[in-house]
Structures are given as C-alpha cells and as structure tokens.
Amino acid sequence: MTPPLPPPKVRILIGEDVAEIAFLMSQALEQAGYVVMVAADGEECLRLARETLPDLITLDSIMPKMHGFDVLRALRSDLETRDIGVIMCSGKDFKTDRDLSELLGAFDCLNKPIAMPLLVARVDAYFGRRAVTSPPMISVAKEARVDGFRCT
C-alpha cells in the first residue's frame, strides 16, 4: 500500500550546491508527490524562501555565498519566514551541526550522504504523513519476538 499523496502544492525548497545531490533529492521528493524548487547557493535559497514562502526547506550546512546556518538564522529572524520548517543536511562534523540545527530551530538534521528513502521519510514526518515501513521482524526460537516484545 502506498502512502497518500500530500495535499496539492506542498512546496519544498532544496538548498544544495552540488547539482547531482540536488537532482537526486528533487527526484525523490517529486516522486513522493511534493512540488520542488532548487537553490544552488545560500543567497539564492534565502531569496527564494522570502519570495515563495515554501512549506519546508532542506538546507545544506555549507554552501557558497552564504552558509546554511546563516540562512537558517536569517529565516528565523524574519517574521515572514520564521515558521518555515527546515531540515538541515550536514556533510561534516555531524554532532556539532545537529546541535546547532536544534539550537536554531530546525526540524531535523540529516548526515550526508543521505539515503533518499530517509529524506522522504523525514519530510513525510514533518508533514505528519505516516511512513510506510516493512512488516515487523519476527525471530523464532523457543518463543516468538515481534519488535523486541516476547510473544508466547
């Protein structure tokens, strides 16, 4: 069973300077039913966020012209953009970036390289969509266990 599509015109802005990564992210999110825009640097991302007011932004922590965390700070200090959801994407010191993401009010921080199913799952989680998962694993010995619970 596939998850229901998001409401029409749910817009996601991808702030990513590596074209190949931006392409993979946009393909995955479009296939999941989202409308996607891409910004190749921090200044463009901030400009597009202010002009289009997307529902969510995936934001690379290190981009040309303006770093992702500076974009996030600018978004949070602007009354028009302060409530836009942000998922940070980090390719460096993940713990530090995760802590800073949380401090600045990001919804999540994903470590690169990002598996596209994980990206879609985290975006779905932001919008409250139930992620489709595989059935629970069952191991059988003298008793059965379902997701860590003993079943006799």
N, C-alpha and C positions, 0 to 999 in steps of 0.2 A: 504494500500500500504506500503510495507517495503522499508526502505532506501536502496540505492545502497551499495553494499559492498565496503570497502576501497580498494585501489589499492593493488595488491599482495605484500606480505611480509612487510606490515606495522607492525613494531615491537614495542611492548610496554614492558618495564621493570617495574615490580612491586617490589618496595622496601617495604616489610611489614614483620615484625617479628612474627605476630600472624598467625599461619598456617590456621586457619579457615577463617580469613578475606582474606588472600592471595588467598585461594581456591575460595571463592565467587567472588572476583574481577576477577580472571583469567577466571572463568566460564563465567561471564557476558561479558567480553571483547572478549573472543573466540567466543561466540555465536553471537557477533556483527561483527565478521569477522576479528578480529585482531590476530596477532601472539604474544604470551605472553611468557615472561621469568619471573622467580621469584627469588628474592634475600631475604634471611632471616635476614640479618643484614646490617649495613651501609657500612662496608668494602667490603663485597661481592657485594653490589649494585654498589659501585664506580668501583670496578674491572670489573664487567660485563659491565658497561656503557663504560668503556675505551676499552674493548676488542670487544664489539659487536656494539657500536655506535647505540643504538636504536633510533627510531623516537620520542619516548616520554617516560618519566619515571613518574610513580605515586610513590610518596615518603612519607613514614610515617615520621612525625617530630621527633618521639622518637623511636630509635632502638638501639639494642645492638652494641657494638664495635665502632660505630660512629653514632652520631645523624644525622637525616635527613638534618638539616640546615647546618651541617658541610659538608655533602656530596654535597649539592647544592653549597656551597661556592667553594668546590674543583672542581666541574664540571664547574663552571663559570670562574675559573682561568686557565683552561686548554684549549688551542686553539682547540684541537680536540673535546672537549665535550661542549664547551661554548654555542653552539647554539641548543643543545638538549632541547626540550620542557620538562617542569616539572610541574606536578600538585601535590602540597603538600597535605597531609592528616593529619589533626590535631585532637587529642582527648583531648586536654587540653584547655588552655586559647586561644580561637579561635581568638579574635580580635588581640592579640599580634602576634599570628602565622600568621594571614592573612597579617598584616602589614609587618612582617619580610619577608614573602614569596614574597610580592610585591617588597620590597626593594632589594631582592636578584635576582629578575628577573624571578620568577615562573609565569607560565601562569595563574594559579588559585590555590586556597586553599579550600579544602572541609573539612567540620566538621564531625567528626565521632560521631555516627555511620553513615556510608554513604549508602544511598539507591542506589542499583545497577543501576536502570534506570538513576539516576542523574549522576553517574560515567560515564556511557556510553554516556550520553548527553554531558557532559563536554569534554570527549575525542573526540567525534564527532565534537564538536565546535572547538577544537584545529585544527583538520584536515579540517575544513571548510565543513563538512558534515551537511546537513540540518536535524535537529532533527525532528522526526515525533511527532506531538502533537495531542491531541484530538481536535475536531472541536471547534470553539469559543462558549463560553457560551452565551445563549440568555435569557434575562429576559423580560417578557412581563407584562406591566401594562397598562397605557394609551398610552404608546409608547414602542417601542422595543429598547433594548440596545444590541449592539454587541461589546464585548470587551471594554465596557465603553463609546462607541460612541452612540449618540442618533440617532435613525432611525425612521422617521415618515412616 
